Structures are given as C-alpha cells and as structure tokens.
Amino acid sequence: MATVGHYQDGLEGLRSRIRATVETAFYGNNVMPVASVRDAYLLAKNSPGTVELTGMPMCETESLGLPQGANVLLFNDGAVVGRCAAARKIIGEPDVDVDEYAFKLREAVYNTRYRKLYHVEAVVGLDPDFMVKAHLLIPEGHGNILYNWLLNFQHLNGEYGQMYRDSKAYPEGDIFIFSDPDWRHPDHPPGLSLFDPSHNCAAILGMRYFGEFKKGTLTLAWGIARRNGFISCHGGLKRLRLPNGKDFVMAVFGLSGSGKSTITHAKHGGKYEVTILHDDAFIIRCDKKYSIALEPTYFDKTQDYTMNSEASKYILTLQNNGAARGSDGKLYAVMEDVRNGNGRAIRSRLWSPNRVDRMDDPIKAIFWLMRDPTLPPVIKVTDPALGSTLGATLATKRTTAERLSPEIDPNALVFEPYANPFRVYPLSVDYLGFKELLSDGIDCFILNTGDFMGKKIGPDLTLKIIEDIAEDKAEFVSWKPFKDLQIIAIDGFSPDFDDKSYKKHFVERMEDRIKFVREKETERGGFDKLPSEAMEKLQEIIVELK
C-alpha cells in the first residue's frame, strides 16, 4: 500500500504530540464510519440547511455509487466564502509553539465527546505510482463538507481499492484530519488550520468553507510527494495534439482568478485533440518527468456559468450559490456570483471528455500566470535560473477565493511563489526543482492575464498566444536590453522604455520582487530563503535596463 495506516515501531512519521492527539480522536466510541458515497450523499441531503436542487439531476449517479435519481445538493456557508491564509499554523516553523497548539487541540477534541463524529476515507493521487490514503473526521451536522470531500478526492470503490492495494509503498503515515467547524477560540477569530506536515496530520477548526478542507488535504499530500521525489504543482496540465501529429504538453501555474482553469479547459475551437490531466493539483516525477493528477473532479468557480451552460451539466454539488423555483415547480441554481463572490461547484471528471490521471508525455512548456501591469501579454524566459526566480516571485492580485485580514489591501500586487500558498517545505526546494525542469529543455513563459498599463488582456489573446507557441508560429524577438527575455510584437501592447512613466513602474515592480526575496532571508527564521542567484538574477534585470 502507498502509505502506512497502522502503527509501526521505528517509523518516526507516526510519532508526534499532534498526530497522537488527532489520530486518537478517530477511535472514540462516538465515531461512526461512512462506508460509501451513497451514505455520504444521504448524510448531506439530510443535513440542516441543505437545498436539494430537484431540477438538476446528477450526471453519473451509477459510476459514483449514488442512489438513482440523486440531485445536485447546494449548501451555503453564510458570510465566509473563501480561504483564510492567516488561520494557517504549521508545526516546525519558528513562531509556532508546539505546546500551545497541542493544548488547544486536546481541548478541541475533548469538547466533541458529546457529539456524533463521522469518519470517512479517500485517496489522494490517481495512479499506482502515487496514492495516499486520507482520513477525515467531522461532527454531525456538517455532512455537506464530508460529501464534498469524498467527491473531490477518490473514494475507495472496487477499482480504486484494488489499485491502492497494488500501489507503490512509501514510508509515510496516512493523512489524518480532525475538524470541528463550530469551534471557537478568542485567540483565533477566523479559525485555525493547524498542520503537522512531517507527521501527515492536521486540525481544521472553526472553518466551514470547503476550500479549507480541500487545500488542507492537498497541503499534506503535496508535502508527501515532495519528500518522495516529485515536484508539487498548484496548476493545470494539458496536452494539445497538433494537426501535424506532434504533441504539446503545457503546465500553467496561477492562483484562483488568474485564468488557470479557463486555459486548462479551453477547447481551442476544436483545432486540436485536447487531453487534460487536471486544472488544480498534480505532481511531476523529478527524474522521469511523468505527471499524476491528485483529484478526480474539479472544484471550480461558477461566476461565468448559468444553468444553461454546457459545464453546468457536470455539476455534482454547489456551494455558496443561490436557488430559485422554476415554472415546473422544481428548484434550480442561481449562479454567476449573484448571491456572493466565489460561488463554487464540484464538477465531474466527465467535464473533460479526454481526461487522464497520468501523463507520460514530457512537458514542453511552463507558463507562469501573472497579473503585473508592467508586463506585456507574453514573455519567454531563456535562462532556467531566471525562469525559476520569476516563478518564485509570481505576481498576482487577491481574489474572492481568499478571506483577507482587514489590514490587507485586496488590490495590492502580491507575490505567491509558483502560485502555491500551501507549501509546507522550504521554498528553495521548489526553486531548485523548477530550475532543474527548465534546465532539461522545458520552455518557460510568463503570461500576463490581467492588464498591461491599464489595457485589458483578454482571454482570446492569451489563447491565441498559446496556440502560436504550440504550433511554433510565435515570432519572439529579443526584449532589449535584456539578454534572457524575449517578447512578441503585439499591437497596443508594446513596452516602451523611452516612456519614463512606464520605465519607472517596471523598475518598481522588479524592486518589489527584490524586496520580496530579501524578506524571505529572515522571515520565518529564513525558512524560505532562496539561493543567492535568485537575487542576482533580479538585480541583473535592473542593471541591464539602467
């Protein structure tokens, strides 16, 4: 089996104060196992506040093991409709006191003793080369979180149960996550997501938004993957089969709202045969370069979709959307973020007609999706160290998928290395991993999917750029005075360094990157310090310009 589900002497990954507290909670006499997706569906359907959308029958009840005639279930979270990074605390970081959080966790577990708790299992990773078993414990009344979690990851049906039994073994313990969305503590107004990544366990407390559970589970799975020879990716991966028979495999990295899912699922007008691995979570084997998807379904925004959209046929569940009664008396969803920002759906894997869980074809190109208004629509980076550095300083803006502290400006430009705020290992590990990939012949591009000095860069232009790159039609020219950067001449999007205002803003954004890298040298005790060449590469750009 992939991970260790039973105690073994000598396996340090099973021994910690936090893990002992979390795992023990699963064995209480108030814990009930949920054995199937069918049982999870019924729990969610009967959970207080659930809306059964009787006008939206599910598309694949038989393959999912659901009751015949099952409908899409809608559940809304109230005021909270996004993740909260400020609530994350990671054991092993300098400012996290193990004694303090072990005390709070023990009390949180104790206070659930008079409540019924449900235990459900799934696997993260969809190929025998990487499958990790995960366990979730959650109190009664939160059946929708449990059901969504089981749909988002892979339930252990006959096929995947056998695949897991035959999968590659890793010296890692199963993932265990204890949760109580009703938990409250004066020290943690937004809630607490406590991770012990070295021991593959977590507690998600006082948080009910499903994205916390999805990304919390992935946080631990990505950590396991990185310790065992994979590069962990918060992005999308797809293959275009070109008219000449050649394949173009591309990976796109961007935060929610950057266009990551739009690009991954784009059908390109039927010009190519499109095969999708996933649009959010995958891993790349460092030595052999194959890729594995971690989830079977898609947790996607609903802001651009209506009931009549093609994608709506594949909805399994909805979160934070409206509902209305149709003329036929049935209930239907009201999407397009009418109720609130960041409405979400879990969509079936059938949304992607050509979906695979493993891709052995080597990646040809990596695209960093940025929203930096000083960058033209596309830049090709020819130096691997600079390419990895710019990935480590990926610039974007906050989205409605995040719940921000009051002091944070939602419109400010921020940097999120490799678009992955869920990393629990040093940033330098990803820096060296991506630098190695780019040194092995993978091309590196930056796509600005926001605006260029106030002029919007639309998705049609972005997709046209990608298609030209895939077909070797893109005419890149040197972006003078930079020796390692190239651009395409596009009307209306020409960077002009003779324009003093533009030049000033460009230099300021590069200096922001330098400041970000410098802060990493001391922040969290230098946990995310980058190699010195990262700073040198950014400084070199400014020197070349001046």
N, C-alpha and C positions, 0 to 999 in steps of 0.2 A: 504493500500500500504506500501511497505517496507520503503521508505524514503519520506520526505516532499518536494513536488515540488512547493508549493505555500506559500506565506508569512504568518506567524503566529505570532501574538504578544506573547512575552514571551519565544520564542524558541531562546536561545542565539546562537545556532549553525548557525542561519541565519543572524547574525548581526556582521559584521566586515567591516573595511575600504576596505580590499582586496576583500572580497566577493561582496560587493556592486558594486565595480568597474568592476569585472569580469562578474557578472550576468547581470548587466545593458547593457553590450555590446551585449548580445543576443537579445535584444529587439529593436535594431536600425532599421530604415527603409531601411537599406542596407543589411539586413539579409534575406536569403532565406532558408526555411526549406527543408531538404532532407527526403522525406517520406518513401523511400523504398530502399532495397538493389539494386533493378533494377536501380533506379535513380542514386545511388552511383556508380554502375558499369559504366553507361554511362558517368558520370562525369569523372571518372578515365580514361576510354578508350579515351576520347576526350581531356584529359589534355595534354599540351605540353610536349613532351619527352617520353610519354608512348609507350612501344613496345607491340603490341598485338601478342602473340605467336600463330600464326594460326595453328601450328602443335600440339598444346597442348589444346584440348578441356577440359573444366572443368567437373568434375566427378558427380556433383549433382546440376545441374542448377535448377531443378524443386523444390527441397526441400529448396533451398536458395532463391527462388523467383527471379532468374536471367533469362534474355532472353534466349530462346532456341538457342543453338549454341554458347553460350558465351565461350570465350577462356581465358586462363591464361594471366594476364597482368603483364608485367615486368616494374619496374621503378627503376632507379639508382640515387644515391644521390651525385655523384661526389666524392670529396676527403674524405668526412665524412662517415664512415661505422660502427660506434659504438657509444655507450652511453658515456656521459661525466659527471662523478660524480662531478667534480669541478664546474659545472654550477648550481648545486642544492643549493637553498637557502630556508630555512624553517622558516616561521614566528613563533616566540616563542623561537627560540634559541638565546643565549646571544649576538652573533655577528651580528644579522640581525636587522637592523634599519627599523621599520615599515614605518616611514615617508619617508625614502629614496626610498624604494621599491614601496610604494603606489604612489609616484610621478612618478617614471619610468613607472609604469603600466598604470597610467592615460594617460601619453603621448603616450604609445604604442597603447592603444585603440583609442585615438584621431586620430592617424596617419593612421588608417584603414578606416576612414569615407568615402573616395572616392573609396573604393574598395567593390566589392560584397563579402559578407561573407556567408558561408554555415553553417547551424545548423543541427546537427544530434544527435539522441538519441539511447542509448543502455542500457542493464542491465548488471551488474557485479554480478555474483552469479547465479547458475542454479538450485536452489531448493527453494521452498516457505519459508523455514526457514531463508534464507538469499538471498535477491535480492535487489540490489542498483541501482537506475536509475542514469545514467551518461549522460552529455551533452557535446558535443564538438563543438567549433566554430572555423572555419578556413577559410582563404581567398581563393577566386577563384584562380585556377592555381595549387592547391595542392589537387586535387581530389583523388590521389592515397593514401595519408595519410588518408583521410576521409574514403575511401572504405576499406582500410586495417583495420582501427579501428573498422568499423562496422562488418567486418568478424571476427576479433579477439575476440570481445565481442559478446553479443547476441542481435541481432536486435529484435524489438518488433513486431513479427508476431502474428497471431491469437492465437497460442498455448501459447507463452511466454507472450503475452499481458495479457491474462486471468490469467496465473499463477502469474504474477506480481500483478494484481489487488487483487488476493486472498492471497498474501504473507504476512508474519509477518511484522507488523509495527514497525519501530524503530524511536526514537526521534532524527532523523538526517536529515539534508537537502540533497537534491540531489547533486551529484557531478557536478560542472561546471568547464570546462577547456577552457580558451581563448588561442588562439595560433596565431602566425604570424611567419612562418619560414623565412620570408625575413627581419625581424627586425635586426637592427644593433645598437650597443652601444659601445663606446670606453672603458667603464668600464667592459664589458663582451665580450671579443673576441670570446670565444667558444659558446656564447649564454647564456640564463638564463632560468632555470626551477625554478619558484617561487611557493612555496606551503604554503597554509594556512590550515594545516590539521585539526585544531579544527573547521573550518567552511567549510570543504569539497570543496575547490576550488583551482585552480592552473592557472598559466600562463606559457606556453611553448613558448619561444621567441628566434628567431634566430637559431632554431634547426629543421632539416628536417628528421633526421633518425627516422624511425617509432618506433624503440625500446624505444625512449624517450616518445612517446605518450602511448604506451602500459604500460610501467612500471610507468609512471606518473599517469595514471588512477588507476593502481593497488596499488600504494603508498597510495592513498586516501581511496580506498576500504579496504585495509588491516588495515588502521587506524580505520575505522568504525567498522570492525569486532572485533578488539582487545578491543575497548571500550564497546562492547556488548557481551562479554563472549566467544570469540573464540581466538584460537591461530592462528596467521597468518603465512603461510608457503610458502617460495620460494623453492619449491622442487617438487618431483614426488611421487605419491602414487599408488600402485598396489596390487592386490590380486592374489595369486597363489593357485589354488585348487589342492591339492596334490592327488596322486593315492589312498591314504587311506581315502579320503573324507574330510580330515581336510583342513582348510583354513589358509594361512599365509599371513597376510596383512603387508606390509612394506612401510616405508616412507624414501625417500632418499633426502638429502639436499646437494646441491653443486652449485657453480657458473657455468656460461657458460663455456663449455670446460672440465668440471670435469668428465663427463660421466653420468650426471643426466638423460638426455633424453635417452641415449643408454641403461642404466639399466632399466628405466621405460618401454621402449617399447620392450625390449628383449622378444622373444617368447620361449626361453629355449628349442629349438629343438622340440617343441610340447609335451614335457613331462608333462606339466600342462595346465589346463584351466586358461588363464591369463585374468584378468579384470583390466582395467585401469581407474582411476579417472581423473588424469591429470599429465603432466610431468613438470609443471612450477608453477602453482598457485592454492593453495587450502587453506582451513581453517579447523580447528578441534574444535569442541564444547568442551569447557573445562570440563563441568560436565558430559555430556552424551557420549562423545568420538566419535561421528559420524563425518564424513568429507564431505565437499561440494566443488565441483570444481567451479572455478570462471570464466572459459572461455570455450567455446565450441570447439575451434580449437587449433592448435599448431603452435607457431612461432619458427621454427627450423632452425638450420644451414643446409647448402647444401654442405659443403665441402666433405662429404663422399658419395655423391649421383651423379648419372649420369641420363641422360634421360631415360635409360632402367631400372633403379632401381624400385623395386616394390613401394617404398614410393613415387616416382615421379608421380604415377597415381593420388595421392590425393592432389596434389598441387592446391591451389586456386589462389595465387598470388606469385610473386617473387620480391625480392629486391636485388640490388647490385650483379647481375649475368650478364654473357654475353649472346649473342644471335648469331645465325648463320642460314643461309638458307640451308635447306636440298635439296636433289636431286629432291624432289617433288615440290619444289618452296615454301614450307611453312617454317615458322620461328620456330626454336626450341631453348631451353635454353642451354647455356654452363655453367655448374655448376662446382663443385669440387674446388671452390675458384680460378679459373684461372684468373678472372678479378681482384679480390681483396680478402683480408681476410674477414671472417664473412659474406659471402653471406647467404641470408636468404630466407625462404619460409613460407607462411601460409598454413598449411595443414589441410584438412578436418578432422572432428572427425571420419570419416569412416576409417582413417588410423589405428585406433584401433578397431578391429572387436567387441570386448566386452568392450564397453565404457559405463560408468555410470557417472551420475552427483552427486550422493550421495552414500556414503558407510557407512552402519551402523555397519558393522563388526569392532570390535575393532582392533586397530593397535597392532601387535605383536612385531615389531622391528623398531627402528630408526637407520638409517645409516648416519653418518657424512662423506661426501666425501672430502678427503684431498689430498693435493699434497705436503707432507712433506717428504723429502727423508730419514729422520731418523726413520720413522715409517714402521713396517712390513706391509704386504698386508692387514691384518685384526687384529683388537684389540677388545676384548669385555671389556666393562667398567661396573663393577658390582655395583658401588656406584652412586646413582642418582645425587648427588651434583657434583661429578667429571664429570659425563657424561654431565651434563648441562654446566659445566665450559669448557669442551673441545669443546662443540658445540659453546660456546661463543667465543672461540679462534680458530675457524675453519681455518686451514691454507691452502692456495692455492697460485696459481700464476696468474698473469694477463693474459687476453686472448684478442683476436682480437675483442671481443664484446665490449671492452671498448676503449674510446678515452682518452688518458692519457696526463697530463701536461708534458712538456719537461723535467722537473727535476725528474720525477718518473722513476725508473728503472723497465722496463717491466719484467725482470727476477727475481726480488726480491720476497722472500716469504712474503706474506701479510696475514693478519687476517681479516676475514669478518664474524662477529657473525651470526651463523645459516644461513650462505650463503645469507643473506638478507641485501643488502645495501640500501634498500628502506624503512627502518623503520623510522617512524616519532613520535614514543613514546619512553620513556626511555628503554634502553637495559635491565635493571633489570626486566621489565615486562615479556620479553621473557625468561629470565633466570629462573624466578620463575615458569612460565608456563611449560617449558620443564622439569624442575626438578619435578614438580607435576606429569606430564605424566610418567616419568621414575620411580617415587615412586609408581605408581599404577600398576607396573608389566610389563611395556614395556621394552624390552631388548634394550641396547644401544651398537652400534658397530661403529668403525672407519674403513673405507675402504680407503687405500692409492691407488689412481688410477693414480699415476704418476710413480715415480721410487723409489726403495729402494737402497740408496747409489750407484746410477748410473746404477742399473739394472732395466730395464723397467718392470712394472707390467702390463701385457696385459689384455684386456677385457675378454678373455676366462677364465683366472684365477679368475678374480673378480666375474664373473657369477658363476663359479664352487663353490666358497666360499659361495655365497648367496644361491645356491641350497642346499649345505650341511647344512647350518644353517636352512633353511626352513624345511628340512627333518630330522632334529635332528641327522645328521650324523657328524657334525663338532666336532672334538675332541680338545676342548680347554684345555689348561694346564696353570697353574699359570705362569705369566711372572715375574720371580723373578728378583729383590727383591720387586716388587710392590704387595701390598695386594689387590688392586682393579682393576688390569689389567690382562687379560688373552690373550693368543695368540694360533695360530695353528702352529705346526711344518710343514714348507713347505721348501723343498729342494731349496737351493740357496737364501733363504730369511730369514735366521736365525740371529736375532740381537745378537751380542756378545759383552758384556760389558768388556770382557778381552781385546778387541781391543781398545786401548787408543784413537785412532783417532775417532772411532765410538762413544765411550762414550762421548768424548769432544763435538762432533757435536750434539748428543742427548741433552746434558745439555744446550748447547747454544740455541737450539730451544725451550726448556722449559723456559729458561730465557727470550727469546723473548716474550713468552706468558705472563710471569710475568710483563715484561715491558709494554706490551700492556694493561694489566689490570690496572697497576699503572697509565698509561697515561689517562685512562678513568676517573680516580678520579678527574682530574682537567680540562680535555679537554671539551670545550663547557660548561664551568661552572659546570662540574660534572654531566651533563645531563645523561650520560650513565655510571655512576658509578655502579659497581657491588657489591653485598653483600660481606662482608669481607671473607666469607667462600670460595669464588672463588679463591682469592689469596692464602689462606691457603692450599687448595687442590693442587694447582700447586707447592707450596713450599714443600709440603709433598712428592711429587714425587722425587724432587731433594734430599731431606734429605734421603729418602729410598735408593736411588742409591748410595749416598756417604757414 
